[in-house]
Amino acid sequence: MGGSQRSYTVYHGLCTLQLCGTAGRQRFTFGNIPRIGMYDKWAIEWGYRWMPEYETAEAEIPHLNKWIIEKLREDKRYTFGTELDRNDPRNQSEDLGDDAMLASSYGIKNLKRVMPEIMNWTYEPNEGYMKAVRLYQNVVGQFDLYMGHVATNVAGIYHNPISVEQTDMKAVEYVPKDIQKKAVDFLNKELFTTPTWLMDDKLSERTGINTFNSIYRVQSSTLKQLLSSRTLDKMTDNELVNGAKAYTANDLFRDLKKSIWSDMQGGKKPDASQRSLQKTYVNALIGMLDKPKNSSGSLGSLGGYSLVALISLLKHRLLHADS
């Protein structure tokens, strides 16, 4: 974490007590701890301030509603969110900041510091390598968490609980096109381009860990999420509402090809990880042809069109392989 970011968390805390709870407090370093912050103070004041001018709780409602509206106009950090909303990337467990790509890039830098030290930090005389295995699994698990935070931005939807007085706000907003594209570009760079920093021959030899499988599980689950009917249906809805301003399924397929099918576009020969991803990609397209009943009618045609385009690309590559 850079100096300015650390200064912010030292002053404001890592998160509100409402979000962090007490279970994880011992994990945080000096300065980066849960504490009573601006949202906590606001929630306490809203819930417990004595208002003798109102005779009943019902009489307080107009004032409380107006108070919420004023606070939200003052600072978006007064927004109430819930981790139960799978579509809204602003409300995710253990997600810091308002830019999942930037926050995850910081997290990956820290994980890259841990990886080379796993064998050293877990070494104990007369012991086996279970601690090394667990630490590696934790590193991969944290990396998977970061990828999930980023992927939720793709086809993400902001849900804003509003009252009739909030005429300047929308109840539903799709994540802007540039943010969705930024998320896919991040996944292309950090995940779908094989993260070789998670591979360690010595670690594999001593512990028996299959680092290839560990990486592929993260890649496969994320790619399946991006190509799921749930994601693509939301993209279709977004395009119907916002037209050219939407990040569309076609945009997604085009951007994913840049990494997953880079070898078809002049890139280097694919490694085992990339070949496995290509297989997952093709299987996802085939699955679209037999779309679920609750999916939009365009999903089957989208899968078919994408398969035809991919076959055409492969044929072109084969024809020019020797040229």
C-alpha positions as CSV (number, residue, x, y, z in Angstrom):
1,M,0.0,0.0,0.0
2,G,1.4,3.4,-1.0
3,G,2.0,6.2,1.4
4,S,-1.1,8.2,0.7
5,Q,-3.3,5.1,0.9
6,R,-1.7,4.1,4.2
7,S,-2.2,7.6,5.6
8,Y,-5.9,7.3,4.7
9,T,-6.4,4.0,6.5
10,V,-4.4,5.1,9.5
11,Y,-6.7,8.1,9.9
12,H,-10.0,6.6,8.9
13,G,-9.4,2.9,9.8
14,L,-9.5,-0.1,7.6
15,C,-13.3,-0.2,7.6
16,T,-16.2,0.6,9.8
17,L,-16.9,-1.6,12.8
18,Q,-20.2,-2.4,11.3
19,L,-18.5,-4.0,8.3
20,C,-15.5,-5.5,9.9
21,G,-17.0,-6.9,13.0
22,T,-14.7,-8.3,15.7
23,A,-13.7,-11.7,14.3
24,G,-10.9,-10.5,12.1
25,R,-9.4,-7.7,14.1
26,Q,-6.2,-9.5,15.0
27,R,-5.3,-9.8,11.3
28,F,-4.7,-6.1,10.8
29,T,-1.4,-4.3,11.2
30,F,-0.9,-1.1,13.2
31,G,-3.0,1.7,11.9
32,N,-5.0,-0.6,9.6
33,I,-7.6,-1.6,12.1
34,P,-11.4,-1.4,12.3
35,R,-12.5,1.6,14.3
36,I,-15.5,3.9,14.9
37,G,-15.5,6.0,11.7
38,M,-17.6,8.5,9.9
39,Y,-20.3,6.0,8.9
40,D,-20.5,4.5,12.4
41,K,-21.0,7.9,13.9
42,W,-23.6,8.7,11.4
43,A,-25.5,5.4,11.9
44,I,-25.4,5.9,15.7
45,E,-26.7,9.4,15.5
46,W,-29.4,8.4,13.0
47,G,-30.5,5.5,15.2
48,Y,-30.3,7.0,18.7
49,R,-30.5,10.8,18.6
50,W,-33.2,12.0,20.9
51,M,-35.8,14.1,19.1
52,P,-38.2,15.4,21.7
53,E,-40.0,17.7,19.2
54,Y,-41.6,14.5,17.7
55,E,-44.2,12.8,19.7
56,T,-44.1,9.4,17.9
57,A,-41.6,7.3,15.9
58,E,-43.8,7.8,12.8
59,A,-43.6,11.5,13.2
60,E,-39.8,11.3,12.9
61,I,-39.8,9.6,9.5
62,P,-40.0,12.7,7.2
63,H,-37.1,14.3,9.1
64,L,-35.0,11.1,9.1
65,N,-35.6,10.6,5.4
66,K,-34.6,14.2,4.6
67,W,-31.5,13.7,6.8
68,I,-30.4,10.6,4.8
69,I,-30.8,12.5,1.5
70,E,-28.7,15.4,2.7
71,K,-26.0,13.0,4.0
72,L,-25.8,11.2,0.6
73,R,-25.4,14.5,-1.2
74,E,-22.7,15.5,1.2
75,D,-20.5,12.3,0.8
76,K,-21.1,9.0,-0.9
77,R,-19.4,7.2,2.0
78,Y,-22.6,7.6,3.9
79,T,-24.3,5.1,1.5
80,F,-25.7,2.0,3.1
81,G,-24.8,-1.3,1.4
82,T,-25.4,-5.0,1.8
83,E,-23.1,-7.9,0.9
84,L,-26.2,-9.9,0.0
85,D,-26.5,-8.2,-3.4
86,R,-24.4,-10.3,-5.8
87,N,-24.8,-7.8,-8.7
88,D,-23.5,-4.7,-7.0
89,P,-19.6,-4.5,-7.0
90,R,-19.7,-1.7,-4.4
91,N,-20.8,-4.2,-1.7
92,Q,-18.4,-7.1,-1.5
93,S,-16.9,-8.9,1.4
94,E,-13.3,-7.9,2.2
95,D,-13.3,-5.4,-0.7
96,L,-11.5,-2.1,0.0
97,G,-11.9,1.2,-1.8
98,D,-14.0,2.1,-4.8
99,D,-11.7,0.6,-7.4
100,A,-11.4,-3.2,-7.2
101,M,-8.7,-3.2,-10.0
102,L,-6.4,-0.8,-8.2
103,A,-7.0,-2.4,-4.8
104,S,-6.4,-5.9,-6.2
105,S,-3.2,-4.8,-7.9
106,Y,-1.9,-3.7,-4.4
107,G,-3.0,-7.1,-3.0
108,I,-1.2,-9.0,-5.7
109,K,2.0,-7.1,-5.1
110,N,1.9,-8.3,-1.5
111,L,1.2,-11.9,-2.5
112,K,4.2,-11.8,-4.8
113,R,6.3,-10.9,-1.7
114,V,4.9,-13.9,0.2
115,M,5.4,-16.5,-2.5
116,P,9.2,-16.7,-2.6
117,E,9.3,-16.9,1.2
118,I,6.8,-19.7,1.8
119,M,9.5,-22.4,2.3
120,N,11.6,-20.2,4.6
121,W,8.8,-18.8,6.7
122,T,7.2,-22.2,7.4
123,Y,10.4,-24.2,8.0
124,E,10.5,-26.0,11.3
125,P,13.1,-28.7,12.2
126,N,11.7,-32.3,12.4
127,E,8.4,-31.2,10.8
128,G,6.8,-31.8,7.4
129,Y,5.5,-29.3,4.9
130,M,1.8,-28.9,5.9
131,K,2.3,-25.3,7.0
132,A,3.8,-24.5,3.6
133,V,0.9,-26.2,1.9
134,R,-1.6,-24.2,3.9
135,L,0.2,-20.9,3.3
136,Y,0.3,-21.5,-0.4
137,Q,-3.4,-22.4,-0.4
138,N,-4.1,-19.2,1.5
139,V,-2.1,-17.2,-1.1
140,V,-4.1,-18.8,-4.0
141,G,-7.4,-18.3,-2.0
142,Q,-6.6,-14.6,-1.5
143,F,-5.7,-14.2,-5.2
144,D,-9.1,-15.9,-6.1
145,L,-10.8,-13.4,-3.8
146,Y,-9.2,-10.4,-5.7
147,M,-10.3,-11.9,-9.0
148,G,-13.8,-12.2,-7.8
149,H,-13.9,-8.6,-6.6
150,V,-12.8,-7.5,-10.1
151,A,-15.1,-9.9,-12.0
152,T,-18.2,-8.7,-10.2
153,N,-17.8,-5.3,-12.1
154,V,-18.5,-7.1,-15.4
155,A,-22.2,-6.9,-16.0
156,G,-22.4,-5.3,-12.6
157,I,-25.5,-3.4,-11.5
158,Y,-25.6,-0.6,-8.9
159,H,-28.8,-0.9,-6.8
160,N,-29.6,2.4,-5.0
161,P,-32.5,2.2,-2.4
162,I,-34.3,5.6,-2.9
163,S,-37.4,7.3,-1.7
164,V,-39.8,9.3,-3.8
165,E,-38.1,12.5,-2.7
166,Q,-34.8,11.5,-4.4
167,T,-35.8,12.5,-7.9
168,D,-32.2,13.1,-8.9
169,M,-31.2,9.4,-8.4
170,K,-31.8,6.2,-10.2
171,A,-32.8,3.0,-8.4
172,V,-30.8,0.9,-10.9
173,E,-27.6,1.8,-12.8
174,Y,-25.4,-0.4,-14.8
175,V,-21.6,-0.3,-14.1
176,P,-20.2,2.2,-16.7
177,K,-18.7,0.7,-19.8
178,D,-15.2,2.0,-19.1
179,I,-15.1,0.3,-15.7
180,Q,-16.3,-3.0,-17.1
181,K,-13.7,-2.9,-19.8
182,K,-11.0,-2.0,-17.2
183,A,-12.1,-5.1,-15.2
184,V,-11.7,-7.4,-18.2
185,D,-8.4,-5.9,-19.1
186,F,-7.2,-6.5,-15.6
187,L,-8.3,-10.1,-15.7
188,N,-6.6,-10.6,-19.0
189,K,-3.3,-9.3,-17.6
190,E,-3.3,-10.8,-14.1
191,L,-5.3,-14.0,-14.5
192,F,-5.8,-15.2,-18.0
193,T,-2.2,-14.6,-18.9
194,T,-0.8,-17.4,-16.8
195,P,0.3,-16.0,-13.4
196,T,3.6,-17.8,-13.3
197,W,4.6,-16.2,-10.0
198,L,2.2,-18.7,-8.4
199,M,4.4,-21.5,-9.6
200,D,7.4,-22.7,-7.6
201,D,9.2,-25.9,-8.6
202,K,10.8,-26.4,-5.2
203,L,7.5,-25.9,-3.4
204,S,5.9,-28.5,-5.7
205,E,8.7,-31.0,-5.3
206,R,8.7,-30.8,-1.5
207,T,5.0,-30.6,-0.9
208,G,3.4,-32.3,-3.8
209,I,1.2,-29.3,-4.6
210,N,0.1,-29.1,-8.2
211,T,0.4,-25.4,-8.8
212,F,-1.0,-25.7,-12.3
213,N,-4.3,-27.1,-11.0
214,S,-4.4,-24.4,-8.3
215,I,-4.1,-21.7,-10.9
216,Y,-6.4,-23.3,-13.4
217,R,-9.2,-23.6,-10.8
218,V,-9.2,-19.8,-10.3
219,Q,-9.0,-19.2,-14.1
220,S,-11.7,-21.6,-14.9
221,S,-14.2,-20.5,-12.3
222,T,-13.7,-16.8,-13.2
223,L,-14.0,-17.5,-16.9
224,K,-17.2,-19.5,-16.4
225,Q,-18.6,-16.7,-14.4
226,L,-17.9,-14.2,-17.2
227,L,-19.5,-16.5,-19.8
228,S,-22.4,-17.6,-17.7
229,S,-26.0,-17.0,-18.9
230,R,-26.5,-14.9,-15.8
231,T,-23.7,-12.5,-16.8
232,L,-24.6,-12.4,-20.5
233,D,-28.3,-11.9,-19.8
234,K,-27.5,-8.8,-17.7
235,M,-25.3,-7.5,-20.6
236,T,-28.2,-8.0,-23.0
237,D,-30.5,-6.0,-20.7
238,N,-27.8,-3.3,-20.3
239,E,-27.5,-3.0,-24.1
240,L,-31.3,-2.8,-24.5
241,V,-31.4,0.1,-22.0
242,N,-28.2,2.0,-22.8
243,G,-27.4,1.1,-26.4
244,A,-23.9,2.1,-27.4
245,K,-23.1,3.2,-23.9
246,A,-23.3,-0.4,-22.7
247,Y,-20.4,-2.8,-22.4
248,T,-21.9,-5.6,-24.5
249,A,-21.4,-9.4,-24.7
250,N,-19.6,-8.8,-28.1
251,D,-17.2,-6.4,-26.3
252,L,-16.6,-9.1,-23.7
253,F,-15.8,-11.8,-26.3
254,R,-13.6,-9.5,-28.3
255,D,-11.6,-8.5,-25.2
256,L,-11.2,-12.0,-23.8
257,K,-9.8,-13.2,-27.2
258,K,-6.9,-10.9,-26.7
259,S,-5.5,-13.1,-23.9
260,I,-7.1,-16.5,-24.2
261,W,-6.6,-16.7,-28.0
262,S,-3.5,-14.6,-28.2
263,D,-1.7,-17.3,-30.1
264,M,-4.2,-17.0,-32.9
265,Q,-3.3,-13.3,-33.2
266,G,0.4,-13.5,-33.5
267,G,1.2,-14.4,-29.9
268,K,3.5,-17.0,-28.5
269,K,2.7,-20.7,-28.5
270,P,0.1,-21.4,-25.7
271,D,1.2,-23.1,-22.5
272,A,-0.8,-25.9,-20.8
273,S,-2.8,-23.3,-18.7
274,Q,-3.8,-21.3,-21.8
275,R,-4.9,-24.4,-23.7
276,S,-7.0,-25.5,-20.8
277,L,-8.6,-22.0,-20.8
278,Q,-9.3,-22.3,-24.5
279,K,-11.1,-25.6,-23.9
280,T,-13.2,-24.0,-21.1
281,Y,-14.0,-21.1,-23.4
282,V,-15.1,-23.4,-26.3
283,N,-17.2,-25.5,-23.9
284,A,-18.9,-22.4,-22.6
285,L,-19.9,-21.4,-26.2
286,I,-21.2,-24.9,-26.9
287,G,-23.2,-24.7,-23.7
288,M,-24.9,-21.5,-25.0
289,L,-26.4,-23.4,-27.9
290,D,-28.4,-25.4,-25.4
291,K,-29.3,-22.3,-23.3
292,P,-31.3,-22.6,-20.1
293,K,-35.0,-21.9,-20.4
294,N,-34.7,-18.8,-18.2
295,S,-32.1,-17.2,-20.4
296,S,-32.7,-14.5,-23.1
297,G,-33.4,-15.8,-26.6
298,S,-30.2,-14.1,-27.9
299,L,-27.9,-16.3,-25.9
300,G,-28.0,-19.3,-28.3
301,S,-27.4,-17.1,-31.3
302,L,-24.6,-15.3,-29.5
303,G,-22.9,-18.6,-28.7
304,G,-23.3,-19.8,-32.3
305,Y,-22.0,-16.6,-33.8
306,S,-19.0,-16.6,-31.5
307,L,-18.2,-20.2,-32.4
308,V,-18.4,-19.5,-36.1
309,A,-16.1,-16.4,-35.6
310,L,-13.6,-18.5,-33.6
311,I,-13.6,-21.3,-36.2
312,S,-12.9,-18.8,-38.9
313,L,-10.0,-17.4,-36.9
314,L,-8.6,-20.9,-36.4
315,K,-8.9,-21.7,-40.1
316,H,-7.2,-18.5,-41.0
317,R,-4.4,-19.2,-38.6
318,L,-3.9,-22.7,-40.0
319,L,-3.8,-21.5,-43.6
320,H,-1.1,-19.0,-42.8
321,A,0.9,-21.2,-40.3
322,D,3.7,-21.9,-42.7
323,S,3.7,-18.5,-44.4
